[in-house]
């Protein structure tokens, strides 16, 4: 049995030749659009962490999955749901998330 380690960003030796391994881009699109009322579910400095969190939330909160997206702003990758027509509607969504998952989501205007 032969085991080979592949680490993103490092060269891998394969049969005497060097191959460059690039880290994979974030598969979920990241929006920079602003405007509207949103529920922020999380914020991360690393895009991959935000992507993993978003994918988990889409499984845990199927009723909300269609409105969730990654947003990049202030040097962070933020998981937002929305936009919502009113602050009251967004507050109801934030409260339901709190009840179902036990963490505080908050409403914001962007």
Buried (B, 14 or more C-beta within 10 A) or exposed (E): EEEEEEEEEEEEEEEEEEEEEEEEEBEBEBEEEEEBBBBBBBBBEEBBEBBEBBBEBBEEBEEBBEBBBBBBBEEBBBBBBBBBEEEEBBBBBBBBBEEEBEEEBEBBEB
